Amino acid sequence: MDLSFLDKSSNVTPLLVKLYDSQQLDNLAKDEKPIARAELTSAVSELLDMDLSPREGELIADVLIGLMRQAELDLREALAEKLSLVENVPLRLVLQLTNDEIDVAGPMLSRSPVLGDLDLIYTIKSKGPAYWQAIAKREEMSNQVINLLTDTRDLDTAITLAKNEQITLTEHAVVVMSDMAQKSDDLAMPLLRRDEVTSDVAKKLFNFVGEQVKAYITEEYGVQAGSIADSVDEVIVELVEANRAVSEFAPTENMLKAADRYKEKGLLTSKLMLGTLRRGQIQAFVAQFAKFSGLNAETTLEIMSQSSGQGLAVACKAYELSKEDFVSIFLLTNRIRNSGRMVDLNDLSKAINYFTKIKSNVARGIIENSSQNIPA
């Protein structure tokens, strides 16, 4: 190491000597030597925190690059973690680290303020998915970098971008990612939570995603066709005109008495009713729900038979069942509505949307009004 150009008063000289000695220690230690590693990382940090002349900066870059080439992986990882937050690291050293194994390159690509757009673009074009995903974590990215990452169409990179709340996705990125999300709920959910996603994008996704994501789209992006008042009238009419040809599911007198006993003992809960439904005992469930809600069995069965599910949504909201319980009841009573056919997802979405928006006191009012119009 030629330090002859440094004058004797230079603060850099003793640190470079310390760095060199630490490097020798580390080269001698094939097993882990925490003391030597701590000394080395400390010396590097001290050097980079100093006010250096251009020539001193170049010398330090040379020394550190040489060190990186010889150091063990865990030491390179430790140095990369430290240097990823430092602003005055020589670019040559940063690039050396970003071209290393991903465990070393990751912190630099995710955080280093030294890297510019051209450096990031080069990495995207020359490296693989693990490096793209590291870049996708950056808190600041240009539109060009965001678009290039999106155009890789790597699912994990897209998910990382969607979860990165520090950046603003471009219109191009949203379009590409929404196409990808049609095949991945893991991408669809974080993407839908972003402000950049419009209701048009959400509607486009609706037909491709799973039930949990559909429910989220319905709740966050759904638009009511009419006012709550219109829906109230609709439900009352449905309750009066509901198809009564569902006698096979009507509960027996003994089932109603058993439900009464459960209620008297304080055991008639949503958990008990859902357990009955999951065992396929629909008649017993109708009896239990009737006693739970205070409705008669005929009215309860009519509510269950509505294809829209709005009557059931009203009844569940009126008696303060959770949304999860309502969805379970709607799905498990499908036999009453559709004679064993598949659940209509549009009906489910409308019912969930209605359940979400209607207030408990309004729901109770609907039940009271409709009960007056339905013959006992």
TIPA-812863 format. One line per 5 residues: number of its first residue (from 0); their letters; for each residue x, y, z of C-alpha. Coordinates in pm, 1 decimal. Layout:
<recs>
NUM) A) X,Y,Z; ...;
</recs>
This chain:
<recs>
0) MDLSF) 0.0,0.0,0.0; 171.1,320.5,-120.0; 83.2,606.1,114.5; 374.8,829.0,17.9; 158.5,1101.7,-131.6;
5) LDKSS) -11.7,1161.1,204.7; 153.3,1411.5,436.2; 228.6,1307.1,788.3; -56.7,1510.1,933.4; -320.0,1334.0,721.7;
10) NVTPL) -600.1,1179.3,925.7; -648.9,919.0,656.2; -310.0,750.8,698.6; -367.5,582.4,1036.9; -712.2,466.8,930.0;
15) LVKLY) -580.9,314.2,610.2; -312.8,137.1,809.5; -582.3,14.8,1050.5; -788.4,-104.2,754.7; -493.9,-286.2,603.8;
20) DSQQL) -409.8,-454.0,935.2; -772.1,-556.7,980.4; -774.8,-703.5,633.1; -467.9,-909.4,717.0; -640.0,-1034.0,1031.1;
25) DNLAK) -948.3,-1128.6,837.9; -752.9,-1309.4,568.0; -578.8,-1514.2,832.4; -909.8,-1611.8,994.4; -1089.2,-1873.2,790.7;
30) DEKPI) -1343.3,-1914.2,1067.1; -1547.1,-1624.6,1203.1; -1356.5,-1362.5,1398.3; -1611.7,-1112.9,1524.9; -1349.4,-880.2,1672.6;
35) ARAEL) -1159.7,-854.1,1344.0; -1483.5,-798.8,1150.0; -1602.5,-531.6,1392.9; -1266.4,-354.1,1367.4; -1277.9,-367.9,990.9;
40) TSAVS) -1632.4,-236.0,951.2; -1554.8,37.7,1203.8; -1249.3,146.3,1005.2; -1448.1,153.6,679.6; -1719.7,365.0,838.7;
45) ELLDM) -1469.3,610.0,982.1; -1300.0,648.7,645.4; -1619.4,718.6,459.3; -1736.5,970.9,717.8; -1425.3,1185.6,667.8;
50) DLSPR) -1392.3,1489.8,443.8; -1164.4,1343.1,179.1; -981.2,1490.1,-114.5; -1061.6,1336.3,-455.4; -729.6,1149.1,-455.7;
55) EGELI) -788.5,1012.4,-105.4; -1138.1,902.6,-208.5; -999.5,714.0,-506.9; -737.4,545.2,-292.7; -999.8,433.5,-42.1;
60) ADVLI) -1217.8,299.2,-322.9; -923.8,95.0,-452.0; -846.9,-45.6,-107.2; -1207.8,-132.5,-31.5; -1271.5,-294.1,-369.1;
65) GLMRQ) -962.8,-507.2,-315.9; -1091.8,-596.5,27.3; -1435.8,-692.3,-107.4; -1278.0,-935.7,-351.2; -1102.5,-1120.8,-69.8;
70) AELDL) -1354.9,-1096.4,212.8; -1584.6,-1378.7,317.9; -1954.0,-1355.3,224.7; -2076.8,-1270.3,573.9; -1828.2,-983.8,596.9;
75) REALA) -1934.7,-847.8,258.6; -2295.8,-867.8,373.0; -2216.2,-674.8,692.2; -2030.7,-403.8,500.0; -2308.1,-376.4,241.5;
80) EKLSL) -2566.0,-325.8,517.2; -2353.1,-48.2,666.2; -2266.7,122.1,337.5; -2620.6,108.8,195.8; -2719.5,411.2,405.7;
85) VENVP) -2407.6,619.6,345.0; -2425.5,898.4,85.0; -2058.2,948.7,9.8; -1957.4,593.3,-76.3; -1752.0,591.4,-397.9;
90) LRLVL) -1971.2,480.1,-687.0; -1711.6,224.4,-798.1; -1740.1,52.2,-462.1; -2121.1,58.2,-469.7; -2123.8,-98.4,-815.9;
95) QLTND) -1880.9,-364.6,-695.4; -2128.8,-454.7,-422.2; -2438.4,-445.9,-646.1; -2275.3,-699.4,-877.0; -2204.7,-935.7,-589.5;
100) EIDVA) -2429.0,-1218.0,-469.1; -2782.8,-1104.9,-390.7; -2729.3,-1121.1,-12.1; -2462.8,-855.4,-58.4; -2621.9,-663.4,-345.9;
105) GPMLS) -2972.2,-654.1,-193.7; -2918.5,-382.9,69.4; -2735.4,-159.9,-179.9; -3002.5,-198.0,-447.8; -3283.5,-140.6,-197.7;
110) RSPVL) -3141.0,162.4,-18.3; -2816.7,311.9,-148.0; -2863.0,680.3,-236.7; -2550.6,663.9,-454.1; -2717.6,457.6,-727.8;
115) GDLDL) -2870.8,657.0,-1012.6; -3127.6,561.8,-1274.4; -2866.1,436.8,-1520.8; -2711.9,211.8,-1256.8; -3052.3,66.6,-1165.7;
120) IYTIK) -3153.5,22.7,-1529.8; -2829.2,-161.4,-1603.3; -2893.5,-395.2,-1310.0; -3251.7,-465.0,-1421.0; -3133.2,-553.3,-1771.0;
125) SKGPA) -2831.2,-757.9,-1665.5; -2950.9,-937.8,-1351.1; -3236.7,-1165.9,-1251.2; -3557.3,-1156.2,-1041.4; -3391.7,-1142.5,-698.0;
130) YWQAI) -3212.7,-819.9,-797.6; -3531.8,-673.6,-947.8; -3718.1,-743.0,-624.3; -3448.5,-564.8,-423.0; -3477.1,-254.6,-644.9;
135) AKREE) -3857.3,-266.1,-613.3; -3819.1,-192.5,-239.5; -3655.0,148.3,-295.7; -3834.7,444.4,-145.1; -3757.2,661.2,-448.3;
140) MSNQV) -3775.6,545.5,-810.1; -3818.2,721.3,-1141.2; -4110.1,633.5,-1365.5; -3868.1,471.8,-1607.9; -3733.8,236.1,-1341.5;
145) INLLT) -4087.4,149.2,-1223.2; -4196.0,72.9,-1579.0; -3889.6,-140.2,-1649.7; -3946.2,-342.6,-1332.6; -4309.8,-393.2,-1426.0;
150) DTRDL) -4220.0,-499.1,-1779.0; -4017.2,-789.2,-1643.2; -4359.0,-939.8,-1554.6; -4198.3,-1112.2,-1260.0; -4477.6,-1181.2,-1011.2;
155) DTAIT) -4271.4,-1132.7,-693.3; -4129.5,-806.5,-828.7; -4482.0,-683.7,-904.3; -4601.8,-782.0,-554.7; -4307.4,-595.5,-400.0;
160) LAKNE) -4390.5,-284.6,-604.9; -4758.5,-308.5,-511.2; -4667.7,-322.9,-141.3; -4420.6,-31.5,-167.0; -4620.4,257.3,-22.4;
165) QITLT) -4339.7,511.1,-71.4; -4369.5,522.9,-450.8; -4642.3,620.9,-695.4; -4711.3,364.5,-964.2; -4730.2,484.8,-1323.2;
170) EHAVV) -5039.3,430.8,-1535.6; -4840.3,182.7,-1743.8; -4740.9,-10.6,-1431.2; -5101.6,-30.1,-1308.9; -5220.2,-165.1,-1645.8;
175) VMSDM) -4949.8,-432.7,-1663.7; -4984.9,-531.3,-1299.1; -5363.8,-553.1,-1320.8; -5325.6,-795.8,-1611.1; -5087.9,-1004.2,-1400.6;
180) AQKSD) -5322.7,-984.1,-1100.6; -5593.1,-1166.7,-1295.3; -5395.5,-1483.4,-1224.3; -5274.8,-1398.1,-874.0; -5474.1,-1293.5,-567.4;
185) DLAMP) -5140.4,-1234.7,-392.1; -5082.0,-944.9,-631.7; -5445.3,-837.1,-668.0; -5500.5,-755.1,-300.5; -5204.9,-516.1,-242.2;
190) LLRRD) -5264.0,-361.8,-585.2; -5630.6,-290.6,-508.6; -5532.5,-114.5,-185.2; -5339.2,151.0,-379.4; -5479.9,495.8,-455.5;
195) EVTSD) -5361.2,473.3,-816.7; -5608.5,192.3,-892.4; -5939.9,312.6,-1032.4; -6281.9,150.7,-1006.6; -6253.7,54.5,-1374.8;
200) VAKKL) -5941.7,-150.3,-1299.0; -6115.3,-308.9,-999.9; -6417.5,-405.0,-1211.3; -6187.3,-557.7,-1470.6; -6024.7,-769.8,-1200.4;
205) FNFVG) -6350.1,-880.2,-1040.0; -6422.1,-1169.1,-1275.9; -6078.3,-1324.1,-1231.8; -6000.1,-1313.8,-860.1; -6097.7,-1530.5,-563.3;
210) EQVKA) -6385.8,-1475.1,-324.9; -6186.4,-1285.0,-62.3; -6063.0,-1035.0,-320.2; -6410.7,-1012.6,-474.8; -6551.3,-921.3,-134.4;
215) YITEE) -6285.5,-651.5,-95.4; -6359.8,-508.4,-441.3; -6730.4,-506.3,-362.9; -6676.1,-329.7,-33.1; -6419.4,-73.8,-147.0;
220) YGVQA) -6519.7,-7.3,-509.1; -6882.9,-120.4,-535.1; -7141.0,140.1,-636.7; -7501.9,109.5,-528.9; -7740.9,126.8,-822.8;
225) GSIAD) -7998.7,312.4,-616.6; -8044.7,473.6,-280.7; -8090.0,285.8,45.6; -8454.9,389.4,38.2; -8503.9,217.9,-298.2;
230) SVDEV) -8337.4,-94.7,-165.3; -8561.9,-93.9,141.6; -8870.3,-96.4,-82.2; -8713.9,-372.0,-292.9; -8654.4,-594.8,7.8;
235) IVELV) -9004.5,-547.9,144.4; -9154.6,-644.2,-192.1; -8926.6,-948.2,-210.7; -9029.7,-1059.2,134.9; -9398.2,-1036.9,42.1;
240) EANRA) -9363.0,-1202.1,-299.6; -9091.5,-1458.1,-217.8; -9133.2,-1800.5,-372.6; -9295.8,-2027.9,-118.0; -9217.1,-2353.8,-303.2;
245) VSEFA) -8946.7,-2448.4,-56.6; -9149.3,-2667.0,178.1; -8886.4,-2942.7,178.2; -8670.7,-2718.9,399.3; -8949.0,-2623.7,641.9;
250) PTENM) -8857.3,-2724.7,998.4; -9064.9,-2974.7,1194.7; -9238.2,-2890.6,1519.1; -8977.3,-3087.8,1713.8; -8697.2,-2887.5,1550.2;
255) LKAAD) -8866.0,-2562.7,1652.7; -8904.4,-2687.8,2011.0; -8537.6,-2791.1,2021.6; -8437.8,-2443.2,1898.8; -8655.8,-2293.5,2173.3;
260) RYKEK) -8471.6,-2498.2,2435.5; -8134.3,-2381.1,2302.3; -8254.2,-2020.9,2324.1; -8383.1,-2060.9,2678.6; -8045.4,-2195.4,2790.6;
265) GLLTS) -7856.3,-1914.0,2614.7; -7694.0,-2157.2,2370.5; -7853.7,-2030.1,2049.0; -7551.4,-1852.5,1902.6; -7418.4,-1793.7,1552.3;
270) KLMLG) -7153.7,-2058.5,1618.8; -7417.2,-2319.6,1700.2; -7627.9,-2226.7,1395.9; -7331.1,-2238.6,1158.8; -7231.9,-2576.7,1300.5;
275) TLRRG) -7579.8,-2703.9,1219.1; -7553.4,-2566.9,864.3; -7210.4,-2716.5,804.1; -7348.8,-3058.4,893.4; -7610.4,-3010.5,619.4;
280) QIQAF) -7905.1,-2980.7,861.8; -8084.7,-2701.0,679.5; -8428.2,-2760.5,834.4; -8282.9,-2745.9,1185.6; -8091.7,-2429.2,1091.8;
285) VAQFA) -8410.6,-2261.5,966.5; -8574.0,-2343.7,1299.9; -8277.8,-2205.6,1493.8; -8253.3,-1886.2,1287.6; -8625.7,-1829.5,1326.8;
290) KFSGL) -8602.1,-1852.9,1706.0; -8278.9,-1649.3,1710.5; -8433.2,-1363.9,1509.8; -8787.1,-1381.7,1646.8; -8929.1,-1433.6,1295.9;
295) NAETT) -9165.7,-1718.0,1219.1; -9031.3,-2019.3,1030.2; -9215.9,-1935.7,708.0; -9074.8,-1584.1,692.7; -8726.9,-1714.2,771.7;
300) LEIMS) -8749.7,-1966.4,488.1; -8868.9,-1696.8,248.3; -8572.3,-1480.8,341.8; -8337.3,-1772.9,274.7; -8497.5,-1838.8,-64.0;
305) QSSGQ) -8428.4,-1495.7,-216.2; -8166.6,-1521.2,-492.1; -8035.9,-1170.4,-424.7; -7956.5,-1250.7,-61.9; -8070.7,-904.6,42.5;
310) GLAVA) -8336.1,-1030.8,279.9; -8080.1,-1251.3,452.4; -7836.4,-956.3,463.5; -8102.7,-743.3,629.5; -8191.9,-1011.6,885.0;
315) CKAYE) -7827.1,-1077.6,974.9; -7748.3,-705.6,1006.0; -8064.0,-642.9,1208.4; -7955.5,-902.3,1463.6; -7589.3,-795.8,1446.5;
320) LSKED) -7427.3,-1104.7,1302.0; -7078.7,-1048.7,1159.4; -7008.3,-1016.9,787.5; -6813.9,-1345.0,799.2; -7114.1,-1525.1,952.6;
325) FVSIF) -7347.4,-1370.2,695.4; -7130.3,-1485.0,402.9; -7108.8,-1836.1,549.6; -7486.5,-1854.9,592.4; -7544.3,-1728.2,237.9;
330) LLTNR) -7310.6,-1988.5,90.0; -7433.9,-2276.9,303.0; -7803.5,-2209.1,232.3; -7750.1,-2208.0,-144.5; -7948.1,-2533.1,-174.7;
335) IRNSG) -8264.0,-2345.8,-76.4; -8216.3,-2085.5,-350.5; -8057.5,-2277.0,-636.7; -8151.8,-2642.3,-589.9; -7789.5,-2744.7,-553.5;
340) RMVDL) -7650.4,-2535.4,-841.6; -7332.7,-2331.8,-798.2; -7350.0,-2007.0,-601.8; -7410.5,-1709.9,-830.3; -7112.7,-1482.6,-763.4;
345) NDLSK) -7299.3,-1171.3,-875.5; -7571.8,-1242.4,-620.6; -7308.6,-1296.3,-350.7; -7135.3,-969.8,-436.9; -7460.1,-773.0,-428.4;
350) AINYF) -7557.2,-927.7,-96.9; -7216.7,-851.2,60.3; -7230.5,-495.1,-68.5; -7579.0,-451.1,75.0; -7481.4,-603.0,410.8;
355) TKIKS) -7179.1,-370.0,430.3; -7367.6,-50.5,355.5; -7692.6,-92.9,546.9; -7704.6,23.5,909.7; -7832.4,-205.2,1186.0;
360) NVARG) -8116.1,29.9,1284.7; -8234.2,57.3,922.9; -8221.6,-322.3,890.9; -8434.8,-361.7,1203.0; -8687.5,-117.6,1055.9;
365) IIENS) -8706.7,-319.7,734.9; -8769.6,-641.3,925.9; -9047.1,-476.6,1130.9; -9215.7,-326.6,823.0; -9191.1,-642.8,616.4;
370) SQNIP) -9326.3,-858.8,899.1; -9642.8,-649.6,899.2; -9694.6,-724.3,528.0; -9635.2,-1100.3,542.2; -9927.2,-1321.4,650.0;
375) A) -9866.3,-1516.2,968.8;
</recs>
